[in-house]
Amino acid sequence: MKPFLEMISISKTFPGVKALDHVDLHLNSGEVHVLAGENGAGKSTLMKIMTGVLRADPGGEIRIEGEPVVIKNPVHARSLGISIIYQELAVVNNLTVSENVFLAREPLRPTGLIDRAKMNADTRAVLSELGVDIDPEAMVGTLSVGQRQLIEIARAISYKSKLIIMDEPTASLSHHEASTLLRMSRKLASQGVGIVFISHKLEEIFEIADRVTVLRDGRTVDTRPVSEMTSDLLVRLMVDRELDQLFGHHTSHATAEVLMSVRNLTEKRVKDEGVFVRDVDFDLHRGEVLGFFGLVGAGRTEVMEMIFGSRPHTGEISINGKPARISSPSDAIEHGLGFVTEDRQSRGLVLGMSVRENFSLTHLSDYCSLDFVNRRKETAACADYIRALGIKTPSPEQKVLNLSGGNQQKVVLAKWAARRPRILIVDEPTRGIDIGAKAEVHSLLGSMAEEGMSIIVVSSDLPEILAISDRVIVLKEGRISGELTRENATQESVMLAATG
Ligand SMILES: Nc1ncnc2c1ncn2[C@@H]1O[C@H](COP(=O)(O)OP(=O)(O)OP(=O)(O)O)[C@@H](O)[C@H]1O
């Protein structure tokens, strides 16, 4: 079979970084081709070249159906049949579903007015082809993240795309939404569309791929049918380590001492709105890693925002046996709390600043004496974390904006870990992080607990929760629906509490 798209000897150099080094990638029509590789391996850069966002260095070639092409920009890429669906959604919330699908190319009547009936009918046709039940006239802002992602796919289909690139599409989806997306991707492939699927999740890769290409340090290390790939081999190709050596054994450092106790934590009513999260009671022990699990929308992030003072609440929080009034994040920080948010780009980092500056934002005073900042000490501390977490950056002075997504996430974690809060809340700490780095994050959290810090881990990755928690609290519809000791927490018992 002739490939639909061939990328031959593609390189891309940024100042101080060779992001791609003579990469070859052949994509066939009708196949799901998974692109795997650790954070910073070059996956997104390759996709940006394929969609005309970036130009490759001279010397390589791109062919579509055998013909050499120069992909000038994203509009040109689309006209060549290449579309991309990003994890950060590109839909407009205050337009309807069909307005989004036909944005900037609405069908017109002879009078020059938009032909809404046709637009809705065509959208309905694409959606039913996908087998999803979404009203074309619904406002996109009222839909779930998963549904919004499906709208993007509907848009790509209506462009008659021959190749659809999905960059970590399931990262923010619930389990159910993710399986709908996987099913849909397979269906599109069976209709002859080529799919490029970027993912860090091993189970998902094996569920969806026809072929897998692994990138490492900007080079193609292997391409093979998924039937000739195993988890062990994939991990070895990606991070050069064995899967069973990556994750160590769990040791609990939890003590009997209660460090924080939370009672009747309830969202504060805003005007006439009802409250969602209510009556949350739990204790957190010194040195404990406490997992918080729940399905998407169960209220996990809301609970953490209330504890951290960024969401109005009623109820009592005590720290070290004393009532703590926390009505803003600065109150929380004063009481020794740290919060690694789920949304790294908008709340976790100042993208235009360097890795070092972002790192020390939370604890600059540690490096100050008199009125001076001891730059050497600051840079050395930052370099230690770069090493411990394997942050891929040419230097601590690199702007965070230029790091890959997974490496940005590691910087957020490093800056809070270095502050050494008494209580650290981490929300989805390993989303978008490769499997090697995930092991490093788990080990960092374990050693912080060993030093006596208490950690709350919020994650929708159930195996992760089970692997690192001393105890698991389950939320369902804004309330605690289960509390399980490490011995009693299994996939089944936790899911049962989460779904009732
Ligand atoms: N504009 C830029 N300037 C400098 N370096 C860059 C720029 N864009 C990307 N890089 C670097 O190129 C390398 C490849 O990054 P890329 O985003 O392609 O990785 P990735 O495989 O998609 O990683 P992740 O899994 O974390 O998303 C990284 O070292 C990154 O820091």
The ligand as an SDF file (V2000), in Angstrom:
LIG
                    3D

 31 33  0  0  0  0  0  0  0  0999 V2000
    9.7860   26.9320   20.3230 N   0  0  0  0  0  0  0  0  0  0  0  0
   10.7230   26.1700   20.8810 C   0  0  0  0  0  0  0  0  0  0  0  0
   11.9180   26.6940   21.2480 N   0  0  0  0  0  0  0  0  0  0  0  0
   12.8850   25.9280   21.8230 C   0  0  0  0  0  0  0  0  0  0  0  0
   12.7440   24.5960   22.0730 N   0  0  0  0  0  0  0  0  0  0  0  0
   11.5740   24.0260   21.7280 C   0  0  0  0  0  0  0  0  0  0  0  0
   10.5070   24.7740   21.1300 C   0  0  0  0  0  0  0  0  0  0  0  0
    9.4720   23.9200   20.9130 N   0  0  0  0  0  0  0  0  0  0  0  0
    9.8740   22.7000   21.3590 C   0  0  0  0  0  0  0  0  0  0  0  0
   11.1380   22.7680   21.8400 N   0  0  0  0  0  0  0  0  0  0  0  0
   11.9380   21.6520   22.3980 C   0  0  0  0  0  0  0  0  0  0  0  0
   11.9190   20.5980   21.4530 O   0  0  0  0  0  0  0  0  0  0  0  0
   11.8870   19.3320   22.1240 C   0  0  0  0  0  0  0  0  0  0  0  0
   10.7060   18.5190   21.6140 C   0  0  0  0  0  0  0  0  0  0  0  0
    9.5010   19.0610   22.1500 O   0  0  0  0  0  0  0  0  0  0  0  0
    8.0600   18.4850   21.8010 P   0  0  0  0  0  0  0  0  0  0  0  0
    7.0450   19.4530   22.3400 O   0  0  0  0  0  0  0  0  0  0  0  0
    7.9900   18.1510   20.3610 O   0  0  0  0  0  0  0  0  0  0  0  0
    8.0470   17.1340   22.6760 O   0  0  0  0  0  0  0  0  0  0  0  0
    6.8900   16.0720   22.8860 P   0  0  0  0  0  0  0  0  0  0  0  0
    7.4360   14.7520   22.4510 O   0  0  0  0  0  0  0  0  0  0  0  0
    5.6390   16.5180   22.2220 O   0  0  0  0  0  0  0  0  0  0  0  0
    6.7450   16.0570   24.4820 O   0  0  0  0  0  0  0  0  0  0  0  0
    5.4490   15.9020   25.4890 P   0  0  0  0  0  0  0  0  0  0  0  0
    5.1930   14.4300   25.6040 O   0  0  0  0  0  0  0  0  0  0  0  0
    5.9670   16.4500   26.7860 O   0  0  0  0  0  0  0  0  0  0  0  0
    4.3230   16.6820   24.9120 O   0  0  0  0  0  0  0  0  0  0  0  0
   11.8460   19.6360   23.6160 C   0  0  0  0  0  0  0  0  0  0  0  0
   13.1510   19.5540   24.1180 O   0  0  0  0  0  0  0  0  0  0  0  0
   11.3320   21.0710   23.6640 C   0  0  0  0  0  0  0  0  0  0  0  0
   11.7890   21.7130   24.8120 O   0  0  0  0  0  0  0  0  0  0  0  0
  1  2  1  0
  2  3  1  0
  2  7  2  0
  3  4  2  0
  4  5  1  0
  5  6  2  0
  6  7  1  0
  6 10  1  0
  7  8  1  0
  8  9  2  0
  9 10  1  0
 10 11  1  0
 11 12  1  0
 11 30  1  0
 12 13  1  0
 13 14  1  0
 13 28  1  0
 14 15  1  0
 15 16  1  0
 16 17  2  0
 16 18  1  0
 16 19  1  0
 19 20  1  0
 20 21  2  0
 20 22  1  0
 20 23  1  0
 23 24  1  0
 24 25  2  0
 24 26  1  0
 24 27  1  0
 28 29  1  0
 28 30  1  0
 30 31  1  0
M  END
$$$$
